[in-house]
């Protein structure tokens, strides 16, 4: 089957499923992953294996993998440009305390579950420590872009609750990607001539140079472009910068997505620049590149492996643990900081949105052998269910549009 036909099928199926998800009040991400499940071994491969083999032979999935990687690099670059940690200095202690607890508690629960999961769903030659780091990161991450979209759809982006949630999610993402970088470096620590400590030291130096030296230079150069819009030349340089940074972290044995995210952090926090970049890249990402990633995620899921009571029991345990850790950690911290229980629980459910960023982490873990097919499927189910529960939980709590924060 021609890769062009494969791409056409993926686009049409994910578009249809994404549109259906939006009509049902869910994020488009949910529908696009379901589209991948329909095309993968769980549905098409099970009920029409000959058709599945003809449409998507294993040898031809490389083109989809390449497109999805390009899309993820650009997407993480965009996310990096939109993270604004500076506002944490002007907020109350709610954001800082909630960020810490919404990371620490689910990560700790994941670390406690790791030994049992390591035995029952053994990875491919991966040590226990990086397995624990990956699992803890998967349990504690928040999907910054999906959260932002939910807040925008509900008119909450200017409210105190919405702003606090965005700040907490930004901190969660930075911490999660840092933990992920360390975990990937540990898994790939024996590759190449550099030892793990040397790799991490070089990575730390690279981050320091990017934030301390490249970031101020980028701000000055882009200030010179202010008023002239985002030209094709400037856009090309910025995209090239993102891929160059991704190549550096990839060479260090850390996933290239970390480099792309770091490149985004180095750009100035200017709304006009963020909107211009989003406007230029968003359509390409939404229509073509990211659906490839979602389809691959669904194709990697093996729901047929969840064919025992034990597997489903662990799926429920992981789902409840992830939800209790994330919602409980954020809600307790917010309550300790003086917020009402209603607002605290709403913050917890907002941060329990995992969505796209969680799927990226899980796919990285799966591709390097940290997660087995069964555990990968369980964790993807957890990510989808926790994301789907956000909007109903907010409706149940009666959270609607709030007044913007006074300046």
C-alpha positions as MATLAB code, in Angstrom:
seq = 'XXXXXXXXXXXXXXXXXXXXXXXXXXXXXXXXXXXXXXXXXXXXXXXXXXXXXXXXXXXXXXXXXXXXXXXXXXXXXXXXXXXXXXXXXXXXXXXXXXXXXXXXXXXXXXXXXXXXXXXXXXXXXXXXXXXXXXXXXXXXXXXXXXXXXXXXXXXXXXXXXXXXXXXXXXXXXXXXXXXXXXXXXXXXXXXXXXXXXXXXXXXXXXXXXXXXXXXXXXXXXXXXXXXXXXXXXXXXXXXXXXXXXXXXXXXXXXXXXXXXXXXXXXXXXXXXXXXXXXXXXXXXXXXXXXXXXXXXXXXXXXXXXXXXXXXXXXXXXXXXXXXXXXXXXXXXXXXXXXXXXXXXXXXXXXXXXXXXXXXXXXXXXXXXXXXXXXXXXXXXXXXXXXXXXXXXXXXXXXXXXXXXXXX';
ca = [
       0.000    0.000    0.000;
       1.320    3.443   -0.904;
       2.276    5.647    2.069;
       0.210    8.421    0.462;
      -2.911    6.245    0.661;
      -2.095    5.430    4.295;
      -1.782    9.127    5.106;
      -5.073    9.849    3.335;
      -6.892    7.144    5.321;
      -5.417    8.330    8.626;
      -6.402   11.954    7.971;
      -9.982   11.103    7.020;
     -10.583    8.659    9.904;
      -9.007   10.874   12.588;
     -10.868   13.909   11.228;
     -14.204   12.105   11.429;
     -13.564   10.713   14.909;
     -12.200   14.042   16.154;
     -15.293   15.875   14.911;
     -17.544   13.320   16.601;
     -15.651   13.743   19.874;
     -16.118   17.525   19.716;
     -19.873   17.072   19.205;
     -19.948   14.866   22.300;
     -18.246   17.605   24.338;
     -14.805   15.977   24.429;
     -11.410   17.082   23.181;
     -10.554   16.333   19.554;
      -7.512   14.425   20.855;
      -9.789   11.740   22.297;
     -11.506   11.125   18.981;
      -8.263   11.054   17.012;
      -6.772    8.397   19.298;
      -9.987    6.391   18.970;
      -9.557    6.687   15.196;
      -6.110    5.140   15.549;
      -7.572    2.335   17.671;
     -10.119    1.631   14.930;
      -7.301    1.338   12.381;
      -5.026   -0.697   14.639;
      -4.829   -4.299   15.839;
      -7.532   -3.812   18.468;
     -10.366   -3.340   15.930;
      -9.425   -3.536   12.232;
      -6.580   -5.966   12.874;
      -8.849   -8.226   14.908;
     -11.971   -8.269   12.742;
     -10.351   -7.812    9.316;
      -6.702   -8.831    9.639;
      -6.187   -9.192    5.880;
      -7.457   -5.663    5.266;
      -5.312   -4.302    8.105;
      -2.190   -5.984    6.737;
      -2.878   -4.629    3.264;
      -3.577   -1.079    4.429;
      -0.938   -0.728    7.151;
       1.855   -3.303    6.845;
       4.428   -2.976    9.598;
       7.190   -2.187    7.123;
       5.351    0.895    5.830;
       4.693    2.633    9.152;
       8.045    4.420    9.015;
       6.591    7.303    6.997;
       3.873    7.869    9.594;
       6.507    7.718   12.340;
       8.639   10.355   10.593;
       5.704   12.706   10.063;
       4.587   12.298   13.676;
       8.108   13.058   14.941;
       8.277   16.249   12.873;
       4.868   17.247   14.187;
       5.806   16.588   17.809;
       9.003   18.630   17.519;
       7.062   21.609   16.166;
       4.309   21.113   18.725;
       6.679   20.995   21.716;
       8.443   24.066   20.319;
       5.096   25.906   20.313;
       4.320   24.744   23.848;
       7.704   26.023   24.999;
       6.982   29.459   23.560;
       3.701   29.655   25.503;
       4.976   28.631   28.940;
       5.329   31.719   31.129;
       6.788   30.909   34.538;
       7.457   34.579   35.279;
       3.867   35.017   36.427;
       4.529   32.631   39.322;
       6.369   35.462   41.067;
       3.246   37.625   41.034;
       0.736   34.951   42.071;
      -0.295   33.802   45.482;
       1.166   30.688   47.031;
      -1.698   28.634   45.569;
       0.032   28.067   42.230;
       3.411   27.164   43.692;
       2.080   24.845   46.396;
      -0.452   23.212   44.102;
       2.223   22.642   41.456;
       4.499   20.888   43.912;
       1.771   18.695   45.372;
       0.181   17.877   42.010;
       3.563   16.527   40.899;
       4.886   15.005   44.121;
       1.845   12.985   45.237;
       1.056   11.207   41.928;
       4.778   10.677   41.311;
       5.139    9.110   44.764;
       2.131    6.859   44.133;
       3.622    5.839   40.802;
       6.933    5.046   42.512;
       5.107    2.836   45.027;
       3.291    0.964   42.252;
       6.432    0.600   40.115;
       7.894   -2.554   41.754;
       4.648   -4.513   41.347;
       4.138   -3.338   37.767;
       7.789   -4.019   36.939;
       7.259   -7.680   37.883;
       3.822   -8.141   36.301;
       4.489   -6.181   33.081;
       8.261   -6.555   32.634;
       9.948   -4.125   30.222;
      12.537   -5.092   27.621;
      15.823   -5.105   29.523;
      15.172   -1.796   31.317;
      16.407   -1.301   34.879;
      13.963   -0.647   37.715;
      15.018    2.980   38.362;
      14.313    4.430   34.884;
      11.102    2.369   34.803;
      10.049    4.039   38.054;
      10.944    7.506   36.695;
       8.912    6.931   33.527;
       5.916    5.614   35.449;
       6.049    8.449   37.981;
       6.264   11.010   35.187;
       3.326    9.418   33.380;
       1.255    9.578   36.569;
       2.100   13.208   37.370;
       2.033   15.011   34.024;
      -0.632   17.517   32.895;
      -1.512   18.250   29.262;
      -0.886   21.997   29.050;
      -2.446   22.510   25.560;
      -5.574   20.418   26.222;
      -6.089   22.211   29.537;
      -5.718   25.594   27.833;
      -8.278   24.559   25.199;
     -10.787   23.456   27.871;
     -10.397   26.754   29.722;
     -10.833   28.705   26.494;
     -13.980   26.791   25.536;
     -15.497   27.476   28.973;
     -14.447   31.151   28.990;
     -12.254   30.626   32.065;
      -8.856   31.650   30.695;
      -9.007   35.035   32.459;
     -10.403   33.775   35.763;
      -8.390   33.240   38.920;
      -8.992   29.481   38.769;
      -8.072   29.320   35.092;
      -4.882   31.347   35.526;
      -3.810   29.250   38.502;
      -4.439   26.040   36.559;
      -2.386   27.282   33.588;
       0.532   28.243   35.835;
       0.450   24.895   37.636;
       0.308   23.022   34.328;
       3.267   25.014   33.008;
       5.372   24.095   36.042;
       4.215   20.469   35.809;
       5.294   20.289   32.173;
       8.752   21.750   32.834;
       9.377   19.383   35.760;
       7.965   16.393   33.859;
      10.131   17.002   30.794;
      13.187   17.392   33.014;
      12.442   14.074   34.733;
      11.797   12.504   31.352;
      15.143   13.762   30.038;
      16.930   12.143   32.976;
      14.992    8.884   32.536;
      15.744    8.649   28.800;
      19.414    9.401   29.460;
      19.489    6.583   32.019;
      17.921    4.130   29.587;
      20.365    5.110   26.842;
      23.282    5.677   29.203;
      25.342    2.818   27.812;
      25.049    4.048   24.236;
      28.018    5.925   22.801;
      31.282    6.806   24.498;
      29.934    9.171   27.176;
      28.850    7.935   30.584;
      25.493    8.899   32.093;
      26.913   11.522   34.544;
      28.824   13.186   31.695;
      25.711   13.218   29.523;
      23.645   14.824   32.286;
      26.398   17.362   32.988;
      26.581   18.358   29.323;
      22.785   18.557   29.232;
      22.777   20.853   32.279;
      25.420   23.073   30.647;
      23.435   23.160   27.431;
      20.284   24.223   29.279;
      22.260   26.936   31.116;
      23.724   28.270   27.867;
      20.345   28.254   26.149;
      18.565   30.083   28.980;
      21.427   32.341   30.025;
      22.957   33.283   26.664;
      20.755   32.273   23.723;
      17.502   33.525   25.255;
      18.634   37.181   25.689;
      20.133   37.205   22.182;
      16.930   35.791   20.692;
      14.895   38.452   22.488;
      17.071   41.258   21.062;
      16.982   39.881   17.530;
      13.221   39.372   17.551;
      12.726   42.881   18.970;
      14.323   44.200   15.796;
      11.642   42.367   13.812;
       8.823   43.845   15.898;
       6.260   45.657   13.806;
       7.205   43.914   10.561;
       5.354   40.714   11.369;
       6.668   37.182   11.219;
       8.330   36.869    7.829;
       8.976   33.603    6.019;
      12.693   34.042    6.693;
      12.171   34.580   10.419;
       9.785   31.633   10.644;
      12.299   29.445    8.835;
      15.074   30.458   11.233;
      12.908   29.742   14.284;
      11.817   26.344   12.978;
      15.432   25.532   12.117;
      16.431   26.599   15.635;
      13.875   24.179   17.094;
      15.156   21.262   15.025;
      18.798   22.131   15.778;
      18.097   22.120   19.515;
      16.213   18.833   19.131;
      19.247   17.374   17.334;
      21.573   18.440   20.162;
      19.546   16.750   22.909;
      19.087   13.701   20.693;
      22.872   13.471   20.301;
      23.198   13.622   24.099;
      21.002   10.544   24.453;
      18.007   12.617   25.553;
      14.828   12.652   23.494;
      14.783   15.357   20.777;
      11.425   16.653   22.027;
      13.173   18.020   25.115;
      15.430   20.095   22.876;
      12.453   21.435   20.927;
      10.681   22.369   24.167;
      13.835   24.103   25.414;
      14.110   26.062   22.159;
      10.597   27.373   22.715;
      11.465   28.445   26.246;
      14.299   30.584   24.839;
      11.976   32.847   22.844;
      10.602   36.059   24.413;
       7.166   35.919   26.017;
       5.444   38.229   23.551;
       1.802   37.609   22.684;
       2.190   38.825   19.102;
       5.025   36.366   18.461;
       3.130   33.502   20.101;
       0.016   34.224   18.041;
       2.025   34.520   14.812;
       3.810   31.216   15.381;
       0.575   29.497   16.369;
      -1.187   30.913   13.333;
       1.544   29.756   10.931;
       2.020   26.255   12.330;
      -1.273   25.288   13.961;
      -3.187   24.280   10.821;
      -0.367   22.079    9.535;
      -0.069   20.423   12.936;
      -3.796   19.959   13.508;
      -4.705   18.644   10.050;
      -1.684   16.546    9.092;
       1.174   16.017   11.520;
      -0.426   15.433   14.938;
      -3.146   13.098   13.580;
      -0.298   10.846   12.420;
       0.918   10.659   16.011;
      -2.542    9.968   17.400;
      -3.142    7.274   14.808;
       0.154    5.593   15.667;
      -0.751    5.719   19.362;
      -4.042    3.979   18.665;
      -2.355    1.446   16.395;
       0.090    0.583   19.163;
      -2.714   -0.094   21.629;
      -3.591   -3.756   22.125;
      -6.927   -3.818   23.872;
      -7.035   -7.552   23.155;
      -4.199   -7.955   25.689;
      -6.532   -6.782   28.454;
      -8.246  -10.164   28.374;
      -7.890  -11.152   32.022;
      -9.389   -9.922   35.263;
      -5.869   -9.210   36.537;
      -5.105   -6.871   33.644;
      -8.362   -4.966   34.110;
      -7.808   -4.848   37.875;
      -4.436   -3.176   37.338;
      -6.024   -0.819   34.814;
      -8.523    0.277   37.480;
      -5.788    0.560   40.134;
      -3.639    2.757   37.890;
      -6.611    4.918   36.880;
      -7.729    5.469   40.485;
      -4.164    6.041   41.698;
      -3.444    8.605   38.990;
      -6.705   10.447   39.657;
      -6.425   10.400   43.452;
      -2.800   11.508   43.305;
      -3.341   14.360   40.865;
      -6.726   15.618   42.057;
      -5.954   14.992   45.728;
      -2.517   16.608   45.650;
      -3.667   19.759   43.893;
      -6.925   20.049   45.867;
      -5.291   19.642   49.283;
      -2.586   22.175   48.446;
      -5.126   24.664   47.159;
      -7.281   24.173   50.244;
      -4.271   24.676   52.543;
      -3.622   27.949   50.706;
      -7.089   29.196   51.649;
      -9.229   28.302   48.623;
     -12.711   26.793   48.911;
     -13.200   23.041   48.509;
     -15.181   23.644   45.311;
     -12.405   25.700   43.726;
      -9.737   23.320   45.030;
     -11.417   20.244   43.570;
     -11.960   22.059   40.263;
      -8.240   22.872   40.129;
      -7.434   19.232   40.826;
      -9.652   17.954   38.005;
      -8.235   20.550   35.604;
      -4.701   19.382   36.361;
      -5.855   15.767   35.990;
      -6.169   16.468   32.250;
      -3.389   14.428   30.640;
      -4.261   14.168   26.967;
      -1.623   14.829   24.326;
       1.448   15.407   26.499;
       0.809   12.180   28.396;
       0.524   10.284   25.122;
       3.881   11.696   24.022;
       5.540   10.442   27.218;
       3.939    7.011   26.873;
       5.000    6.671   23.236;
       8.580    7.602   24.120;
       8.564    4.967   26.865;
       7.065    2.381   24.527;
       9.494    3.090   21.685;
      12.588    2.567   23.882;
      11.190   -0.535   25.609;
      10.272    0.867   29.036;
       6.576   -0.062   28.756;
       5.347   -3.421   27.536;
       2.420   -3.519   25.106;
      -0.012   -4.380   27.904;
       1.159   -1.668   30.293;
       1.300    0.857   27.440;
      -2.335    0.089   26.623;
      -3.372    0.416   30.280;
      -1.611    3.776   30.611;
      -3.143    5.113   27.381;
      -6.589    4.105   28.662;
      -5.786    5.980   31.895;
      -4.750    9.075   29.936;
      -7.925    9.043   27.837;
     -10.298    8.443   30.755;
      -8.757   11.116   33.005;
      -8.943   13.632   30.148;
     -12.550   12.695   29.345;
     -13.558   13.163   32.993;
     -12.418   16.798   33.199;
     -15.400   18.485   31.556;
     -18.086   16.371   33.329;
     -16.336   16.985   36.671;
     -16.363   20.749   36.122;
     -20.042   20.591   35.157;
     -20.801   18.579   38.300;
     -18.999   21.183   40.438;
     -20.897   23.976   38.682;
     -17.748   25.683   37.406;
     -18.592   28.192   34.698;
     -17.069   31.408   33.432;
     -15.626   33.526   36.223;
     -14.629   37.137   36.489;
     -11.124   37.949   35.233;
      -8.445   38.602   37.826;
      -8.142   42.264   38.719;
      -4.880   43.831   37.613;
];
